[in-house]
């Protein structure tokens, strides 16, 4: 997680039962932009820091609903070679 779901951020409560796996960083293929005051992951040329969590199917469904249609869940690449899922902005902003 890279935004409001991280520890000590306003929406972290959604992850209260998820297992924290540690800090993570993407390969330099992403960037962040703000959408309605929240950070959104987009393609770019930077490495983005965040947190990695293990979530079950039920929580994944909740997170999909929370993120909504503006985001798509897709595999991203971390600097250590892992390929977890993250929520990426689904359409370019105008």
C-alpha distances in whole Angstrom, upper triangle without the diagonal:
4,6,8,6,6,9,12,11,13,11,10,13,12,10,13,15,12,12,10,11,10,9,9,10,11,15,16,16,14,14,12,15,15,16,18,16,13,11,11,10,14,16,17,18,16,14,10,9,5,5,6,8,11,12,15,16,17,14,13,15,14,11,13,15,13,12,15,18,16,13,14,12,13,13,12,13,12,15,16,17,14,13,10,9,7,8,11,13,16,19,20,21,24
4,7,7,6,10,12,10,13,12,11,15,14,13,16,18,15,16,13,14,12,10,9,10,10,14,15,15,12,11,9,12,12,14,16,14,10,8,8,8,12,14,15,16,13,11,8,7,4,6,9,11,14,15,19,20,21,17,16,18,17,14,15,17,15,13,16,18,16,13,14,13,14,14,12,14,13,15,17,18,16,15,13,12,9,9,10,13,16,18,18,19,22
4,6,6,9,10,8,9,9,9,13,13,12,15,18,16,17,15,16,15,13,13,13,14,17,18,17,14,12,9,11,10,11,13,11,7,6,8,9,13,16,17,18,16,14,11,10,8,9,12,13,16,17,20,21,21,17,16,18,16,13,15,16,13,11,15,17,15,13,15,14,16,17,15,17,16,18,20,21,19,18,16,14,11,10,11,12,16,18,18,18,21
4,6,8,9,5,6,5,7,10,10,11,13,16,15,17,15,17,16,15,16,16,17,21,21,21,18,16,13,13,12,12,12,10,7,8,10,12,16,19,20,22,19,18,14,13,11,11,13,14,17,17,19,21,20,16,16,18,15,12,14,15,11,11,14,17,15,14,16,16,18,19,18,20,20,22,23,24,22,21,18,16,13,12,14,14,18,20,20,19,22
4,7,8,6,7,5,4,8,7,7,10,13,11,13,12,14,14,13,14,16,17,21,22,21,18,17,15,16,15,15,15,14,11,10,12,13,17,20,21,23,20,19,15,13,10,9,11,10,13,13,16,17,17,13,13,15,13,10,13,14,10,10,14,17,16,14,16,15,17,18,17,19,18,21,22,23,20,19,16,14,12,11,14,15,18,21,22,22,25
4,6,5,8,8,6,9,10,8,11,13,12,12,10,12,11,10,12,14,16,19,20,21,18,17,15,17,16,17,18,15,12,12,13,14,18,20,21,22,19,17,13,11,7,7,9,10,13,14,17,19,19,15,15,18,16,13,16,17,14,14,18,21,19,17,18,17,18,18,17,19,17,19,20,21,19,19,16,15,13,13,16,17,21,23,24,23,27
4,5,8,9,6,9,10,9,9,12,11,12,9,12,11,11,13,16,18,22,23,24,21,20,18,20,19,20,20,18,15,15,17,18,21,24,25,25,22,20,16,13,10,8,11,11,14,15,18,21,20,17,18,20,18,15,19,20,17,17,21,24,23,21,22,20,22,22,21,21,19,21,22,23,21,21,18,18,16,17,19,21,24,27,27,27,30
4,7,9,7,9,12,11,11,15,15,15,13,16,14,14,16,18,21,24,25,26,23,22,19,20,19,20,20,17,15,15,18,19,23,26,26,27,24,22,18,15,13,12,15,15,18,18,21,24,23,19,20,22,20,18,21,21,18,18,22,25,24,22,24,23,25,25,24,25,23,24,25,27,25,25,22,21,19,19,21,23,26,28,28,27,30
4,6,6,9,11,11,12,15,15,16,14,17,16,15,17,18,20,24,24,25,21,20,17,17,16,16,16,13,11,12,15,17,20,23,24,25,22,21,17,15,12,12,15,15,18,18,21,23,22,18,19,21,18,15,18,19,15,15,19,22,20,19,21,20,22,23,22,24,22,24,25,27,24,24,21,20,17,17,19,20,23,25,25,24,27
4,6,8,10,11,12,16,16,18,17,20,19,18,20,21,23,26,27,27,23,21,18,18,16,16,15,12,11,13,15,18,21,25,26,27,25,23,20,18,15,15,17,17,19,19,21,23,21,17,18,20,16,14,17,17,13,14,17,20,19,19,21,21,23,24,24,26,25,27,28,29,27,26,23,21,18,17,19,20,23,24,25,24,26
4,5,6,8,10,13,13,16,15,18,18,18,19,20,22,25,26,26,22,21,18,18,16,16,15,13,11,12,14,17,20,24,25,27,25,23,19,18,14,14,15,14,17,15,18,19,17,14,15,16,12,11,14,13,10,11,14,18,17,16,18,18,20,22,22,24,23,26,27,28,25,23,20,18,16,14,17,18,20,23,24,23,26
4,5,5,7,10,10,12,11,15,15,15,17,19,20,24,25,25,22,21,19,20,18,18,18,16,14,14,16,17,21,24,26,27,24,22,18,16,13,11,13,11,14,13,16,18,16,13,14,16,13,11,15,15,12,13,17,20,19,18,19,18,20,21,21,23,21,24,24,26,23,22,18,17,15,15,18,19,22,25,26,25,28
4,5,5,9,10,13,13,16,17,18,20,22,24,28,29,29,26,25,22,23,21,21,20,19,16,17,19,21,24,27,29,31,28,26,22,20,16,14,15,13,15,13,15,17,15,12,14,15,12,11,15,15,12,14,17,21,21,20,21,20,22,23,24,26,24,27,27,28,25,24,21,19,18,17,21,22,24,27,28,28,31
4,6,8,8,12,13,16,17,18,19,22,23,26,28,27,24,24,21,22,21,20,20,19,16,17,18,19,23,26,28,29,27,25,22,20,16,14,14,12,13,11,12,14,12,8,10,12,8,8,12,11,9,11,14,18,19,17,18,16,19,21,21,24,23,26,26,27,23,22,18,17,15,15,18,20,22,24,26,26,29
4,5,5,8,9,12,14,15,16,19,21,24,26,26,23,23,21,23,22,21,22,20,17,17,18,19,22,25,27,28,26,23,20,18,14,11,11,8,9,8,11,13,12,8,10,12,10,9,13,14,12,13,17,20,20,18,18,16,19,19,20,22,21,23,23,24,21,20,16,15,14,15,18,20,22,25,27,27,31
4,6,8,9,13,15,17,19,22,24,27,29,29,27,27,24,26,25,25,24,23,20,20,22,22,26,29,30,32,29,26,23,20,17,14,13,11,11,10,12,15,13,10,13,15,13,12,16,17,15,17,20,23,24,22,22,20,22,23,23,25,23,26,26,26,23,23,19,18,18,18,22,24,26,29,31,31,34
4,7,9,12,15,17,19,23,24,28,30,30,28,28,26,28,27,27,27,26,23,23,23,24,27,30,32,33,30,27,24,22,18,15,13,10,10,8,9,12,11,9,12,14,12,13,16,17,16,18,21,24,25,23,23,20,22,22,23,25,23,26,25,26,22,22,18,18,18,19,23,25,27,30,32,33,36
4,6,9,12,14,16,19,21,24,27,27,25,25,24,26,25,25,26,25,21,21,21,21,24,27,28,30,27,24,21,19,15,12,10,6,6,5,8,11,11,8,10,13,12,11,15,17,15,17,20,23,23,20,20,17,19,19,19,21,20,22,21,22,18,18,15,14,15,16,20,23,25,28,30,31,34
4,6,9,12,14,18,20,23,26,26,25,26,25,27,27,27,28,27,23,22,23,22,25,27,29,29,27,23,21,18,15,11,9,5,5,7,10,13,14,11,13,16,16,15,18,20,19,19,23,25,26,23,22,19,20,19,19,20,18,21,19,20,17,17,14,15,16,18,21,24,26,30,32,32,36
4,6,9,11,15,17,20,23,24,22,23,22,25,25,26,27,25,22,20,21,20,23,25,26,27,24,20,18,15,11,8,6,5,7,9,12,16,17,14,15,18,17,15,19,21,19,19,23,26,25,22,22,19,19,18,18,18,16,18,17,18,15,16,13,14,15,17,20,23,26,29,30,31,35
4,7,9,13,15,18,21,22,21,22,22,25,26,27,28,27,23,21,21,20,23,24,25,25,22,19,17,14,11,8,5,5,7,10,14,17,18,16,16,20,19,17,20,23,21,21,24,27,26,23,22,19,19,17,16,16,13,15,14,15,12,14,12,14,14,17,20,24,26,29,30,31,35
4,6,10,13,16,19,21,20,20,20,23,24,26,28,25,22,20,20,19,22,23,23,23,20,16,14,11,9,6,6,7,10,13,17,20,21,18,18,22,21,19,22,24,22,22,25,27,26,23,23,20,19,17,16,15,12,13,12,15,13,14,13,15,15,18,20,23,26,29,30,30,34
4,7,11,14,16,18,17,17,17,20,22,24,25,23,20,17,18,17,19,20,20,20,16,13,11,7,6,5,6,9,12,15,19,22,23,20,19,23,22,19,22,24,22,21,25,27,25,22,22,19,19,17,15,14,11,11,11,14,12,14,13,15,14,17,18,21,24,27,27,28,31
4,7,10,13,14,13,15,15,19,21,23,25,23,20,17,17,14,17,17,17,17,14,10,8,6,5,5,6,10,13,16,19,22,23,20,19,23,22,19,21,24,22,20,24,25,24,20,20,17,16,14,11,10,7,8,8,11,10,11,10,12,12,15,16,19,22,25,25,26,29
4,7,9,11,10,12,13,17,19,21,24,22,19,16,15,13,14,14,14,13,10,6,5,4,6,8,9,13,16,19,22,24,26,23,21,24,24,21,22,25,23,21,24,25,23,20,19,17,16,14,10,9,6,6,8,10,10,11,11,13,12,15,15,18,21,23,23,24,27
4,6,7,7,10,12,15,18,20,23,22,19,15,14,11,12,11,11,10,8,5,5,7,8,11,11,15,17,19,22,24,26,23,21,24,24,20,21,24,23,20,23,23,21,18,17,15,13,11,7,6,4,5,8,9,9,9,10,11,11,13,13,16,18,20,20,22,25
4,6,8,10,13,17,20,22,26,25,22,18,16,13,13,11,10,9,7,5,8,10,12,14,14,18,20,22,25,26,29,26,24,26,27,24,24,27,26,23,25,25,23,20,19,17,15,12,9,6,5,5,8,9,10,10,12,14,13,16,15,17,19,21,21,23,26
4,6,8,12,15,19,21,25,24,21,17,16,12,12,9,7,5,4,4,7,10,13,16,17,21,23,25,28,29,31,28,26,28,29,25,25,28,27,24,26,25,23,20,20,19,16,15,11,9,9,8,12,12,14,14,15,16,15,17,15,17,19,20,19,21,23
4,7,11,14,17,19,23,22,20,16,14,10,9,6,5,4,6,6,9,12,14,17,18,21,23,24,27,28,30,27,24,27,27,24,23,26,25,21,23,23,20,17,17,16,14,13,9,8,10,10,14,13,14,13,15,15,13,15,12,14,16,17,16,18,21
4,7,10,14,16,19,19,16,12,10,7,6,4,4,5,5,6,7,10,12,15,16,19,22,23,26,26,28,25,22,24,25,21,21,23,22,18,20,20,17,15,15,15,13,12,9,10,11,12,15,15,15,14,14,14,12,12,10,11,14,14,13,15,18
4,7,10,13,16,16,13,10,8,6,5,6,5,6,6,7,7,10,12,16,17,20,23,24,27,27,29,26,23,25,25,21,21,23,21,18,20,20,16,15,15,16,15,15,12,13,13,14,18,18,18,17,17,16,13,13,10,11,14,14,12,13,16
4,7,10,13,12,10,6,5,5,6,8,8,10,9,10,8,10,12,15,17,20,23,23,26,27,27,24,22,24,23,19,19,21,19,16,18,18,14,13,15,16,16,16,14,15,15,17,20,20,20,18,17,16,13,12,10,10,13,14,12,12,15
4,7,10,9,8,6,5,7,7,10,10,13,12,13,12,14,15,18,20,22,25,25,28,28,28,25,23,24,23,20,20,21,18,15,17,17,13,13,15,17,17,19,17,19,19,21,24,24,23,22,20,18,15,13,11,9,13,12,10,9,12
4,6,6,5,5,6,9,10,14,14,16,15,17,14,16,16,19,21,23,26,25,28,28,28,25,23,24,22,19,19,19,17,14,16,16,12,13,16,18,19,21,19,21,22,23,26,27,26,24,22,20,16,14,12,10,14,13,12,10,12
4,5,5,6,6,10,11,15,16,19,18,19,17,18,18,20,22,23,26,25,27,27,26,23,22,22,20,17,17,17,15,12,13,13,10,11,14,17,19,21,20,23,23,25,28,28,27,25,23,20,16,13,12,9,12,11,11,8,11
4,6,8,10,13,15,18,20,23,22,23,20,21,20,22,24,25,27,26,28,28,27,24,23,23,20,18,18,17,14,13,13,14,11,13,17,19,21,24,23,26,26,29,31,31,30,28,25,22,19,16,15,12,15,14,14,11,13
4,7,9,13,15,19,19,22,20,21,18,19,18,20,22,23,26,25,28,28,27,24,23,23,21,18,19,19,15,14,15,17,14,15,18,20,22,24,23,25,25,27,30,30,29,27,25,22,19,16,16,14,17,17,16,13,15
4,7,10,13,16,17,20,18,18,15,15,14,16,19,20,23,22,24,25,24,21,20,20,18,15,16,16,13,11,13,15,12,12,15,17,19,21,19,22,22,24,26,27,25,23,21,19,15,12,12,11,14,15,15,13,16
4,7,10,13,14,16,14,15,11,12,12,14,16,18,21,21,24,24,24,21,19,21,19,15,16,17,14,12,14,15,12,11,14,15,16,18,16,18,18,20,23,24,22,20,18,16,13,11,10,10,13,14,14,12,16
4,6,10,12,15,13,14,11,13,12,15,16,18,21,20,23,23,23,20,18,19,18,15,14,16,14,10,12,13,10,8,11,12,13,15,14,16,17,19,22,22,20,18,16,14,10,8,7,6,10,11,11,10,14
4,7,9,12,11,11,9,11,11,14,15,17,19,20,22,22,23,20,18,19,19,15,15,17,15,12,14,14,11,9,10,11,11,12,10,13,13,16,19,18,17,15,14,12,8,7,5,6,9,11,11,12,15
4,6,10,10,11,10,13,14,17,18,20,22,22,25,25,26,23,20,22,22,18,17,19,18,14,16,15,12,10,11,12,11,13,11,13,14,17,20,19,18,16,16,14,11,9,6,6,8,9,8,10,13
4,7,9,10,11,14,16,18,19,22,24,24,27,26,28,26,23,24,25,21,20,22,21,18,19,18,15,13,13,14,12,13,10,12,14,15,19,18,18,15,16,14,12,12,8,9,11,11,10,12,15
4,6,9,10,14,16,19,20,23,26,27,29,29,31,28,26,27,28,24,23,26,24,21,22,21,18,16,16,17,15,15,12,13,14,15,18,18,19,17,18,17,15,15,12,12,14,14,12,14,16
4,7,9,13,16,19,21,24,26,28,31,31,33,30,28,30,30,26,26,28,27,23,25,25,21,19,19,20,18,17,13,13,13,13,17,17,18,17,19,19,17,17,15,16,18,18,16,17,20
4,6,10,13,16,18,21,24,26,29,30,32,29,26,29,29,25,25,28,26,23,25,25,22,19,20,19,18,17,13,12,12,11,15,16,17,17,17,18,16,16,14,16,18,19,17,18,21
4,7,10,13,15,18,21,23,27,28,29,26,24,27,27,23,24,27,25,22,24,25,22,19,19,18,17,15,11,10,9,8,12,13,14,14,15,16,14,15,14,16,19,20,19,20,23
4,7,10,12,16,19,21,24,25,27,23,22,24,24,20,21,24,21,19,22,22,20,17,17,16,15,14,11,11,9,10,13,14,14,14,14,14,12,13,12,14,18,19,18,19,22
4,7,10,13,17,19,23,24,26,22,21,24,23,20,21,24,21,19,22,24,21,18,19,17,17,15,12,12,9,10,12,14,14,14,13,14,12,14,14,17,20,22,21,22,25
4,7,10,14,16,19,21,22,19,18,21,20,16,18,21,18,17,20,22,20,17,17,16,16,15,12,12,10,12,13,15,13,14,12,12,10,12,13,16,19,22,22,22,26
4,7,10,12,16,19,20,16,16,19,18,15,17,20,18,17,20,22,21,18,18,16,16,15,13,13,11,13,13,15,13,13,11,12,10,13,15,18,21,24,24,25,28
4,7,10,13,16,17,14,14,17,17,14,16,19,18,17,20,22,21,18,17,14,14,13,12,12,10,13,12,13,11,11,8,9,9,12,15,18,21,24,25,26,30
4,6,10,13,14,11,11,15,14,12,15,17,16,16,19,22,21,18,17,14,15,14,14,15,13,16,15,16,13,13,9,10,10,13,16,20,22,25,27,28,31
4,7,10,12,10,10,13,14,12,15,18,17,17,20,22,23,19,18,15,15,14,15,16,15,18,17,17,13,13,10,10,12,15,18,21,23,26,28,30,33
4,7,8,6,6,10,10,10,12,14,14,15,18,20,21,18,17,13,15,15,16,18,18,21,20,20,16,15,11,11,12,14,17,20,22,25,28,29,33
4,6,5,6,9,10,11,12,15,15,16,18,21,22,19,18,15,16,16,19,21,21,24,23,22,18,17,13,13,14,16,20,22,23,27,29,31,34
4,5,5,6,9,10,11,13,14,15,17,19,21,18,16,13,15,16,19,21,22,25,25,23,20,18,14,13,15,15,19,21,21,25,28,30,33
4,5,5,7,9,10,11,13,15,16,18,20,18,17,15,17,19,21,24,24,28,27,26,23,21,17,15,16,16,20,22,22,26,29,30,33
4,5,5,6,9,10,10,12,14,17,19,16,16,13,16,17,19,22,22,25,25,24,21,19,15,13,14,14,18,20,21,24,27,28,31
4,5,5,6,9,10,10,12,15,16,13,12,10,12,14,16,19,20,23,23,22,19,16,13,10,11,11,15,17,17,21,24,25,29
4,5,5,6,9,10,11,13,15,13,12,11,14,16,19,22,23,27,27,25,22,19,16,13,13,13,16,17,17,21,24,25,28
4,5,5,6,9,10,13,15,13,14,12,16,18,20,23,24,27,28,27,23,21,17,15,14,13,16,17,18,21,24,24,28
4,5,5,6,8,11,13,11,11,10,13,15,17,20,20,24,25,24,21,18,15,12,10,9,13,14,15,18,21,22,25
4,5,5,6,8,10,8,8,8,11,14,16,20,21,25,25,24,21,18,15,11,10,9,11,13,13,16,19,20,23
4,6,5,8,11,10,11,11,15,18,20,23,24,28,29,28,25,22,19,15,14,11,14,14,14,17,20,20,23
4,6,9,10,10,11,12,15,18,19,23,23,27,28,27,24,22,18,15,13,11,13,13,14,17,19,19,22
4,7,7,6,8,9,13,16,17,20,21,24,26,25,22,20,17,13,11,8,10,10,11,13,16,16,19
4,6,6,8,10,14,17,19,22,24,27,29,28,25,22,19,15,13,10,11,10,10,12,15,15,18
4,5,7,10,13,17,18,22,24,28,29,28,25,22,20,16,14,11,11,9,8,10,13,14,16
4,7,10,13,16,17,21,23,26,28,27,25,21,19,16,13,9,8,6,5,7,10,10,13
4,7,9,13,14,17,19,22,24,23,21,18,16,12,9,6,5,4,5,8,11,12,15
4,6,10,11,15,18,21,23,21,19,15,13,10,8,5,5,6,5,9,12,14,18
4,7,9,13,15,19,20,18,16,12,10,6,5,4,6,9,9,13,15,17,21
4,6,10,13,16,17,15,13,9,8,5,6,6,7,10,10,13,16,18,22
4,7,10,13,14,12,9,6,5,4,6,9,9,13,13,16,18,21,24
4,7,10,12,10,8,5,6,6,6,9,9,13,14,17,18,20,24
4,7,8,6,6,5,7,9,10,13,12,16,17,20,20,23,26
4,5,5,5,6,8,10,11,14,14,18,20,22,22,24,28
4,6,7,9,11,14,14,17,17,21,23,25,25,27,30
4,6,9,11,14,16,19,20,23,25,27,28,30,33
4,6,10,13,15,18,18,22,23,26,27,29,32
4,6,10,12,16,17,20,22,25,26,28,32
4,7,9,13,14,17,18,21,23,25,29
4,7,10,12,16,17,21,22,24,28
4,7,9,13,14,17,19,21,25
4,6,10,12,15,17,18,22
4,7,9,12,14,15,19
4,6,9,10,12,16
4,6,7,9,12
4,7,9,13
4,6,9
4,7
4
